[in-house]
Every structure is written in C-alpha cells, then in structure tokens.
Amino acid sequence: MATCIRKIASEEFGLSQGNRREVKDTWWWNEDVQKAIKEKKDCYKRLHHDKCADNIEKYRIAKKSAKRAVSRARGQAYDNLYQRLDTKQGEKDIYRMAKIRERKTRNINQVKCIKDEANQLLVKNEEIKNRWKEYFNKLFNGGNESSTIELDEPFDDNNRGFVRRIQEYEVKEAIKRMKVGKAMGPDGIPIEVWRCLGDIAIVWLTKLFNTIFRTNRMPDEWRRSTLVPIFKNKGDVQSCTNYRGIKLMSHTMKLWESH
C-alpha cells in the first residue's frame, strides 16, 4: 500500500524538489501578489496533468504575470518604507527585515562549507557528507561503528508471554493521538494520509501490525531514518558541534510503536 500511496500522490500532485523552503522576505506581499501566485500554481497543476499547448501558454502567461505582480508590490512596499523610516512603524519594519536576513545566514541551506575536526574548511560535497557522518557516528556511538550489549542471562524464546491481537479501535485511537504537520521519514508517508483514508487505513494497518507481531518482522523501510542537522542558533555556523541531530522516522512505525 505504501508504494501505491506514493505513486498516486506523485500522479495527482507532482513531485517537489525536496529542498528545505527558503526563508523569504514576504512582508511586502499584498492581495494582488497572492492571487497571481495562486493562479500560477493552479496553471502549473493543470500543466502537470496535461502538457497540451494551451496549458503551456496559460502557465507561461501566469508565470510572467506573477513576476510582474511581485516586482510592483516589492517596489511599492520599499517606497513606502523609505517614506516612514523615521517613524516607529518604520523602525519595526527594518527590525523585521533584519531578523529575516539574519535567519537566512544561519540556514543550513545557505551554509555551503563545513569544518573538519582540525578546523579546516571542507568544500566538496562528498567530504562534507563524510564529515557529518563521522561527527554523528562519534556523537551517538562514541566513535564505534556499532555496539553490542551482552545480556547477563540468555533470552529464552519460550518464556514470552501471550500478546493479544491489536484491535481496530486501538489503531483508530492511536491515529487520533498522532500530531499532524510533522516532518516525514524516508518512506514519504505522513500520518495525514492514514487519517484521510479513514476506515480503509484502520483495517489495513490493523492487519499489518498484527502480522508484524506474529512474524517478528517489520518492513525494511522502517529500519531507515533521515538525520537532519539543526543549528543551535549559537556559535560558528560552519562547526558540526553547533548542530543537534534530528532523526526523521516513518510515521507508520511511530504509530505501531504506540501500541
């Protein structure tokens, strides 16, 4: 089902570039800009479904119109700002712009280089990737690639207690408890998908979870996660030590773990 969900979502909505959204100066947006941007997005969706000449032309016009609307709105907003620089509202506007610009400089997307342990600057993508891997491996595992825990007593498989089957109402309640709007794991399926599918999802997930309990095997996708470095907002932005790692895991696995 996971593969089907991704396939249908791709066909209906298209694929994004997968990059983190850039912090933009949008304080100058007005109603005309919002309408023009919405029209451009609508034209793009129609073009994604049908790349006919008419849709191509409509998207070209909408894109050009949106660009003009943005240019006009930004120019007018800055003209108004310069006229009220000496007022209290003008000071607030300047502070707001400065804050946005400062956030941009701290955005990891804007950080093209990172430093190694010797404080030498790394500029090649492969070197940067290996540095992050080295840093987080040392942070989480104490420098060891893997660690093995020796149990004092062997685990007797025959001593496991009876585990009752998961019921559909339990899955339904677990879905309700899950928070929405969270970053997805590598499988690309947010909890919102299961909510939208309603009873179909509840029945399917209940069968899946019980199968996992019965076979002691979980989907391979659940074994993967995405580690995202988040700047702590202090210190050198090019130093790995000033980042904390956030692990993005499958929402479906989190749902299963809640039982």
Secondary structure, 3 states (H helix, E strand, C coil): CHHHHHHHHHHHHCCCCCCCCCCCCCCCCCHHHHHHHHHHHHHHHHHHHCCCHHHHHHHHHHHHHHHHHHHHHHHHHHHHHHHCCCCHHHHHHHHHHHHHHHHHHHCHHHCCCEECCCCCEECCHHHHHHHHHHHHHHHHHCCCCCCCCCCCCCCCHHHCCCCCCCCHHHHHHHHHHCCCCCCCCCCCCCHHHHHHHCHHHHHHHHHHHHHHHHHCCCCHHHHCCEEEEEECCCCCCCCHHHEEEEEECCHHHHHHHCC
